[in-house]
Amino acid sequence: MKSDLDRLMQEAGLDALLVSGPRAHNPSMAYFTGPVHLIWAELFKQRDQPPVLFCRLMERDEAALTGLQTESIDDYKPNELLEQAGGDTARQRAMLYQRMCADLGIRGRLAVTGKADLGLEFAALQHLQALVPELEIVGAVGDLDVITRARATKDADEVARIRQMGKVTTGVAADVADFLTAHRVRNGVLIDKQGEVLTIGEVKRRINLWLAMRGAENPEGTIFAIGRDAGVPHSSGTDRAPVESGKTIVFDLFPCEAGGGYFYDFTRTWCLGHAPDEVLRLHEEVQAVQHEMLTGLRAGAVFHEYQRRTCEAFEARGHPTVQGTPGTTDGYVHSLGHGVGLAVQELPFTGYSDRSTDLLQPGSVVTVEPGLYYPERGFGVRIEDTVWIRPDGTPEVLAEYPRELLLKVQGT
């Protein structure tokens, strides 16, 4: 949580943070600013001091909405700096940083993060190091990435925003189910009232529209994979392919607030009209394992422990897993879950091996997403929900939605 940030900076030996770039799709910046429109900003956070946001004058009103202390980049006369830098934009940016650090009294160890042009930012930071040798500039990675570490637990406002995204996500899932079942089947594929074949691409276009209508977006895309594609966990599905009846559809939806913000992550597996007996059995097994793992989550536990239990549960049912059969492409082939927040995947992670030691804590928001995959047999099954570890240490699904496999359609 943000309240942990100064402690994490102290533990990492950091005196200050620099976050660069736009607000949109820039988790480190959005963590401080919230959902405002900033095309470009620079944010400094010194240990045990509130952050300071530098913005252009044209965005001063938006910057003020953050509630942060704001300063104007234009006060530093960027055009004059560019002239002094001989037209070198990297040197200009370094001179800008030099003056900002001087005005804020920043010295010591400075960790940098954000979203920027890698070449320009790298050159600018090299110039800055030469201009201010008393600064030690480090990349915010690993233990030094204190913002990501703080984001591993969420406060009440963050949970509320993720919960709202869950309502949006499950609302769109219901729209998709209604859209599919409004079609009829002919020769094993869905057709509309005009007799046109429904394609996966059309379903995805509808999903994007319905998300936009609810104030959300889909920057990472959507998985809507049928048949063999459903047996490959991250196959997004073939847009030109028809929507077929009787085959598994792995529908994985992970949208975020419009402009980049908090995500939700959700998967259901459907069959339209009917399903093979083997798929019915696998769906029951995945649902049982998901229920066991989800209801068993507790604060203080190593998240990887639930990955181990999941592997054991599937192996006991006769399926290969990444634990017993490393590298398998059949059976249970991935990890159980990950954190969700300003990135669709963030701390904590279950990981694949015992080296994964991330803990569940009050405030953790994680996915629980077991699955079974048999691509050469033409099917895959996954069920996923996003779960909050409440202050009492117990789990809560943030947006409930039915887990039924079969959707009824005409003509089946």
MOCOR-V643294 format. One record per run of one state. SS is the DSSP state (H for helix, E for strand, C for the rest). FROM is the first residue (numbers start at 1). TO is the last residue. If there is no record, write none. Layout:
ss=SS from=FROM to=TO
ss=SS from=FROM to=TO
//
This chain:
ss=C from=1 to=1
ss=H from=2 to=12
ss=C from=13 to=15
ss=E from=16 to=21
ss=C from=22 to=26
ss=H from=27 to=33
ss=C from=34 to=40
ss=E from=41 to=46
ss=C from=47 to=51
ss=E from=52 to=55
ss=C from=56 to=56
ss=H from=57 to=64
ss=C from=65 to=68
ss=E from=69 to=72
ss=H from=73 to=76
ss=C from=77 to=77
ss=H from=78 to=84
ss=C from=85 to=88
ss=H from=89 to=104
ss=C from=105 to=107
ss=E from=108 to=114
ss=C from=115 to=117
ss=H from=118 to=131
ss=C from=132 to=134
ss=E from=135 to=139
ss=C from=140 to=141
ss=H from=142 to=144
ss=C from=145 to=145
ss=H from=146 to=150
ss=C from=151 to=155
ss=H from=156 to=181
ss=C from=182 to=183
ss=E from=184 to=186
ss=C from=187 to=188
ss=E from=189 to=191
ss=C from=192 to=196
ss=E from=197 to=197
ss=C from=198 to=198
ss=E from=199 to=199
ss=H from=200 to=213
ss=C from=214 to=215
ss=E from=216 to=217
ss=C from=218 to=222
ss=E from=223 to=226
ss=H from=227 to=231
ss=C from=232 to=241
ss=E from=242 to=242
ss=C from=243 to=243
ss=E from=244 to=244
ss=C from=245 to=247
ss=E from=248 to=253
ss=C from=254 to=255
ss=E from=256 to=257
ss=C from=258 to=262
ss=E from=263 to=263
ss=C from=264 to=265
ss=E from=266 to=272
ss=C from=273 to=276
ss=H from=277 to=296
ss=C from=297 to=297
ss=E from=298 to=298
ss=C from=299 to=301
ss=E from=302 to=302
ss=C from=303 to=303
ss=H from=304 to=316
ss=C from=317 to=320
ss=E from=321 to=321
ss=C from=322 to=330
ss=E from=331 to=332
ss=C from=333 to=337
ss=E from=338 to=339
ss=C from=340 to=345
ss=E from=346 to=349
ss=C from=350 to=358
ss=E from=359 to=359
ss=C from=360 to=364
ss=E from=365 to=368
ss=C from=369 to=370
ss=E from=371 to=374
ss=H from=375 to=377
ss=C from=378 to=378
ss=E from=379 to=382
ss=C from=383 to=383
ss=E from=384 to=389
ss=C from=390 to=393
ss=E from=394 to=397
ss=C from=398 to=405
ss=E from=406 to=407
ss=C from=408 to=409
ss=E from=410 to=410
ss=C from=411 to=412
//
